[in-house]
Amino acid sequence: MLAIALGASLHDVLHRLKAEPQTYPTINLSYSSARPIDTPILLVLPANGIRLRFDGPDQRLRLIEILDFSKSRLSYKNIEIAKPPLASTAIPALQASSGPSFRHVYNRLFGPTFPGEYIPPSSQSDDATGTYILSYPGIAFTFSIQSSAWSANLDFVALLSSSAASPASSMAIFNGSSWSDARANIFTLTPPHPRSLSLTGRGREGGADEVELVKVHGEGRIELVRRFGSPFWIILSETTPQDLVTELGPPDAIYRKNDRRLAIHKARNTGSRHPGGVIGLYGGQDESTDTDQSSSHTTTDDSDEDGLASMGKSHDMASAECFYNYFHHGFDVFISSPTRPSARSPTSPRAFAPTPSTTRDQSNAMPTTYLTATKLLLHANIPGSYPFNRHRRSRWTLEHVPSAQYTEPPNSETPFNDIAGRLREVWKTTYSNEDEEKSLQRGMVLNRGWGDSPGSSCELIGGWEESIGGNRKGTGDITGDGGQSLGNTELFGFPGLVFEVLKNGAVSCLTVF
C-alpha cells in the first residue's frame, strides 16, 4: 500500500502512483474543464478501490476514501482493518461484504466513540436501507442499516451489532475530530502535513522549506513566503544561482536555453522611448539578440581583437543561460546576465518592505558578466493543460497593482479577464492614446504541439516578452493526464508580467521579469 498523507500535493501523489504501475495500473483523474481551480479534483484508483479528493485552489489531498475493501490490504497499528477475500472466493456477495464489521471496528481497532449520523433512504419501501456514518477523530466508516430496524431511541452499538446492519461499505480518512465537523471546511482547512511526503516529519530543520505563496511586488522584487522560515526575496538581476541553491535547495533539473528563434522580434521597437514602449515597460537591454558587427569595425587590429573578444564573451554568457527547474516548488528560474528591471506600477506604494537588495542603485547593479536570476515562471498545474503535472501548483499574488476599487490583490485563482481588466486600468496612464495601447497588443502565433517544442513556457516565452505585449495565440491543442484537452493557450503581456491563459480563463503560467 502506498504511503500518502493528507495535505500532499496532487503533483507528489501522481508521481508516486506512476512510479508503481504494477500496483496502480489505472489512474483516473476527474475535474471540471470549465472550473478546474474552483472545484475539487478527484483521483480514482479503480483497481485498488481508492478515491482521493484534492481541493482546486491549492491541489492538496483533503480526503482519502476506501470504496472497496476487497482490493486493498489496510491495517491500523499492525491490525488488519479488513482482510481481502481469498482468490478462490468467487461469490460476488461475499466479496462485496468484505468490509470490517462494527464489532471488529469497535472491539479491536478504535474502541468506543460518540453516536454517529443516520441518513434515511430516499424510498420508503420495506427493504430500503439507510446509511449510518460512524466517526472517530480523522476516520469514519459507512454502514448500511435496514430502514425498518432504525429508531432514534435505540442504542447505536446494539443496532450496528445486530443482523440489521451490514459490514462497512466504505471508509474515509480526513483531518478533523469527526466527519460531521470536518465536512463543512474539508477543502479549506489548513492541512497539517506538507505538500511533499519527503518533508513529512522533518519539521523546521528538514531541508529546504516549502514555498507557500509567491508575492510579486514589482520592479523585479519577488517575495517567497515559506511554511516555517522567514520569507526569501528574489531580486531579479541581483539574486545569484548560489543564493537560490542556498535558500531553495538544488534545482530538480537544469534546462539549457538554446532556442533563439524568437529573438528576431526583440528588434522591432528598439527605437521607442515612450514609457509604455519596449524599454520603459518590458525590460530594456537586449542581451541575446545578434546584430551585424560590420558597421562597427575599425581599421586597427587592436579594435578588431577587442571586438572579437567581446563577441566571444557574449557568446559564452549566452551559452551559460539556463532554467533552474524547481518542480516541487512549482516554478522555474531563468538564469542569465542581468537586465534592466521592469517599470514601477503607477499605483504601487512608494514605500515597501525593506530587503537586503531593495536599496539597489542601477549604477551598483551586478556586472553583466555575472549570471543572475532574471525571470521567474510560476506554474498553475491546471488539469488538462499541456504541461500538467510537470510542476506542482504554485500560488501567487500581485501586490504592486493596488486599486481603490478592490481590497485584495489579484491572485492565482482570479479569472484572467478580471486580472486583465485591473491591470489595464492601472497602466492606462502610461499610453499617450488608445491607438498606442492597441499597437502594443499585437499577436504572435506559437505552436506548443510540434515535436521540437519542449512543451514549456520556459522556451516559448524565454525571450520575446522584453519587446512586446498583448495576446499571442498558440495553435496546438493542450493535452494532459486528465484525458480532456483544454484547447489552445493565449499569451498576454503586461509590464513585468506575461500570462499564459487557457480558454476557460484560468492562468496556466505567470512569468515575472
N, C-alpha and C positions, 0 to 999 in steps of 0.2 A: 504494500500500500504506500502510495506517495505521501511524503511528509509535506503538508502545506499548513499555513497558519492564516487565521483571519487577519485582514489588513494587507496581505500580499498583493502585489500588483498583477494586473492581467498579463503584462509582459513577462514577468518572472514565472508565473504559473504555466503559461503556454509553453515557454521554453523548457520547463521541467517535464511537462507532459510529452512534448515532442521528442525528448531525449530517450523515452522509453516506449517505442512504438509497439513492442510485443505486449506490453502490459496495457497500454491505452491505444488500441488500434484505430479507434474512431473518435474524433473530436468535432463536435457540432457547436458552432457559435451562432447565437441568435441576437439580433439587435435591431433597432429601428433605423432604417436608412434615412428617414426624414428627420429624426431627432436622436442622433446617436450619442449626444452629450447629455441630454436631459433625462433619458430613460435608462433603466438598468440593462446590463449586458449579461446574457445567460451563456454559460459554457456547460454543455451536456456531454457526459461520457456514457453512451448507451450500453457499451459492453461491460461497464463497471457499475451501472446502476446509480450513478452520481450526477448531481446537478450543482453547479457553482454559480452564485449570483454576485455580480460586481456592480458598484454604483457607476453611473455615467461620467460625472464630472472628474473624479479622481481615479477611476478604474481600479478600485481596490476591493478585495474579496470581503463580502459582508455576510454571506450565508452559505453554508455547506449543507446540502440535502442528500440523504441516502434514500433513494426511491425503491431500490430492490436489494434486499439483504442477501439474496442468493448469489449475487455477482461479485461481492467483495467480502474479504475477511476483516472484521473490525474487532478491536479489543480496547479495554479500559483497565489500566493497571494490571496488565497480563491476564485479564479475564475476558474471554470472548464475549462480545455483545450478542452476536448471533452466529451460528455455525452454518456455513453454506451447505446445501444438500449434497449428498454423495452423487457422483457422476452417474451411478446406476439408477438414481431416482428419476423416474420418467413420468410421475404423476403430476400434472400441472398444478392441481390444487394444493399438493403438499409443498411444491416449490414456492407457491405464492404465499404460503403461511410460514415462511422461513424466518420471519422477524422474531425478535425476542418477546416472550410473554411478559405480562405485567409482573408476575411472581418473580421472574428472573431479574427484571429491572429493579424491583422493589427490594428483594431479599439479597441478591448477590452483587448488584452493581452500585446503586446510588442511595438506597435506603428511603426513609420517609421524606415526604415533601408536602407542600400545600395542595389543596384541591385545584384541579385544572379547569379547563374550559370545555363546555359541551356545545357542539354545533349541530342543531337538528337537521334531518334530511329535508330535501326540497319537496318530496312527495309524502303523502300521509298513508301509504299502503302498509299492510301488516308486516310485510317482510322488508320494509325500508330500514336502512341503517344510518345512524348518526355518527358523528366524529367526536372523539374525546382527545384533547391535547393535554398531555401530562408534562409539566415543565419542571426542570431543575435549573440552577444557575448555568447558563451557557448551553443547555441542551434540552431538547423536547422530543417526545415520542407521540405519534398519532395512532390511536386505536379505533377500530370500528366497533360500534355497540348497536345491538338491536334496539330500534326506537321504542318498541313495545315494553322493553325492560327498563327504560330510563325513567328516573324520578329524581327531582332535585332534593328530595328528602332522604335518599339512600346514601349510605356511606360509599364514597367513590372507590375505596380499597376493596370492599366486598363486591361492588359491581364489576370492577375490572378483573377481579379474580374469578368471577363466575363464567359459566359457559356462554353467556350472552355477549361476551367480549372476545374479539379475535386478537391474535398476536399483533404486535406493532406493524403497521404497514409502511411507515416512513420515520425518519429521524432527521432532526435539524440541529445544526451547531451554529451558534450566534454569539454575539457579545451583549450580555445583559443578565439581569437577575432572573428574569422569566420571559417566556415568549410574549405574553400579553404586554409586558412593559417594553420589550425591545422592538417589537414590530413597528411601532409608531415612528421611530427615528433610526431604523436599522441601516438606512442608506446615508445618513447624515452624521451619525455619531463618530467622533474621532476614534479610529482603530487603535488598539493597544499595542500592536506589533508593527514593525517596519515593513516597507514595501518589498524588500529583498529578504528571502529566507536566510541568506548567508549572514545577515546582520542580526537575526533574532537571538536574543540572549547576550549580545555583546555589550549592550548599554552604551555609555558615553565614551568608552575607551576602545570601542571595537572598530578601528579602521576609519576610512573616510565616511563622514556623516552624510546622511541623506539630505538632498535638497528638497524642501517642502514647497517653496514658492520662489519665483523669479520676478523681481520688481524692476521694471525699466524706468530709469529716471531721466533719460535723455542725455544728449551730448556725450554719448559713449559710456555712461555710468550705469552699471547693472548690479543690483543687489541680490545675492543668493541667500535666501532665508533657509537656515538649516534646522534639522529636527532637534538637536541638542545644543550645538555650539553657537557661537556668535555668527552674525552674517559675514559672508565673504563677498567683497566688492570686486567686480571685474571692471577695470578701466580700459576700454578699448584703446589700442595703440600704446599702452603702458604696461599692462599685465603681461608677464612673460610666460613661456611654457613651463619654466621651473615653478612659478607661482601656482599654476594650475595643478601640477603634479603634487605639490606640497599640500594644497588645500582640498583637492578633489580626488587625489589618488591618480595612478597612471591611467591613461585612456584605455578603453576596451579594444580599440583598434585605431590605426592611423591610416587615413586615406590621402593619397598624394593627388593634388590638384594638377592635372596635366592637360586639360581640355581648354584651349584658348580661343575657341571658335566664336565666343560671344564678345571678345574684346574689341572687335571692329566697331561695335555700337558705342563704345565709350567716346569716340572722337567726334560724334555727331554735333555736340553742343559745347565744345570746349571753349568757344568764344564768349559764352554767356557770362554776364557779370551781375545779373539780377539776383537778389536774394532767393528768388524762387527757382533759379536755374540749377545747372549741374553743380557748380562749385559751392553755391550758397547752401543748398539743401542736401545734396547727396554725397558729400564726402570729398570732393575736390581732387586731390592729387591722384593721378592715374599711373600707378607703378608698374602695370603689367602690359600696357599697350605698346607694341613695337612701332617705331617710327623710322622714316628714311633718314639715315645719317649723312647722306651725301652733301646736303646743303651746309652742314656744319664742319666739313673738312677744311683744314688749313694747309698751307704749303710746308709746314715744319714737320719733321719726323717726330719730334717730341710730342706734339699735339696729337698726331695720329696714334702714337703709342698710348698716350693718356686716354684717348677716346676708346681704343680697343680694350684697355684695362677696365675702364668704366663699364663698357658693354659686357665684358666678361663677368664683372662683379654683379651687375644687374641680372645676368642670366643665372648665376649661382644662387642669388636670392630667390629668383622666381622658381627655380627647380626645388628649393627647400620648402616652398609653401605647401601646406598640408592641412587636413582637418583632423582634430582630435575628436574621435567619436566616443562619447560617454553614453552608451546605450542605456545603462542602468540609471543614469540621472535624467535622461530624456532630452539631451541636447548635444550639439556638435559645436566645436570652437574652431574657427578658421585662423590659422597661424600664418602671418606674412609680415612684411616690413610695415612700419607704422604709416597710418594715413591720417588725413585731417578729420577731426570729429564732426559729427552731424550738428546742424544748427540747433540753437535753443528754441524750444517751443514758445510761441508768443504768449501763452497763458501759464508757462512754467513759473513757479515761485523763484525769486532771485536767491533765496537762502535755502540751502539743502543740507542734509545730514553730512557732517564732515567725515572724510575718509582719508587714508594716507596719501591719496593722489588727487583729491578734489581741488587743491590749490595749484594745480599744474599751470604752467605757462607754456604757450606754444614754443617759445624760444628754448625752453628747457625740456622739450619732449624727447622721447627716446630717439637716438640716432637711427636713421633709416637703414643702417647696416645691421641692426638687430631685428630679430624676429619677435613679434608680439601677437597677442590676441587682437584681431581686428573685426571679427564678426561672431555673432552667437546665433545659432539656429535652434529654435525651440520647437520640438515635435509634439503633436497632439495625439498621435496614435489612434486615429479615427478608424473604427472597423469598416472595412470595405474600401479604404483608400489604398493607393498604390504601395506606399511604404509601411503598411500596417504591421505592427509587432517587431519592427526593427529597433525601435526605441520604446521605453515606457513613456507614459503620458507626462508631459511637463506642463505645469500650470503657471500662469504669469498674469501680471497686471501692468497697465501703462500709467505710471504715476506722474508723468510730466505733461499731461494734457488735461488739466482740470477744467471744469466748466461750472458756471454758476447754476446751470440747469440740472446738473447731476451731482449727487453726493458721493457716489462710489466711482472709482476709476474703471474704465473698460478692462475686461479680463478675458482669459482663455475660453470662458463659457459664453461670452457675449456674442450674439449673432453678428456676422461681419457687416451686414447692412447698417446695424446700429453703430458699430465701431467706425465705419467709413463716414457716416453722417457727422459724428462728433469730430473726427479728425479734419474733415473738410471745413467745418465751422471754425476750428482752431487755426488752420493755416490759410484761411481765405484772405487775410490781410497781407500776405506776402506776395500776392499776384497783382500786377498792375491792372488787369482786366480779366473778364471771363474767358476771352479767347486765349489769353496766355495760359490760363489754368487748364483749358481743354487741350492745348497743344502739348502739355506735359503729361497727357493721359493717353498717349498713342500706344497701340498694341504691338505685341510681338508674339509670333506663333512659336510654341515649344511643344515637342512631342516626347512624352515620357515613356512611351511604349516601345520605341525602337530598340533593337537588340544591343546597340552600343551605348545606351544610356545606363548610368549607374542606378537609375531609379530613385534618386535622392535630390532634395532641394540643394544639397551641398554643391553639386556640379551645375545644376540648372540656373541657380541664382548666385553663382560664385563670383560673377564679375559685372553683370550688367546693371546692378542696382545703383552703382555710383553715377550713372549717366542719365537715366530716365525714370519716370514714374508711370503710374497708370495701370491699366489691366492688360494682361497678356494671356491669351487663351491657349491651353495645351490641346493637342489633337488626339492623344492616345487615351484609351479607357484606363481607368484605375481599378485594379482588382486586388483583393485581399483574401485573408483566411475566412472571412465571413461568407464567401461564395457569391456575393452580390456586389456588382460594380456600382460605385457612386458617381461614375461619369468623369468628365474632363475637369481639370483644375484651371483656375484663373489666378494670375499673379497681379497684385495691386501694390503700387509703390507710394509711400509717403516719406517725408524727411526722416531718415534714420531707420525706417521700418519697411519691410516687404512682407506681405501676407500671401500665403498660398491658400486659396479658398476652394472648397468643394461646392458642387452645385446645390447642395442643401443648405448652404450658408455657413457651414462650420469651417473654422480656420484650421487647416491641416498642418501648417508650419508658419512660424513667425521668425523672420530674420532681422536681427538688430545689428546695425552697423554705425 
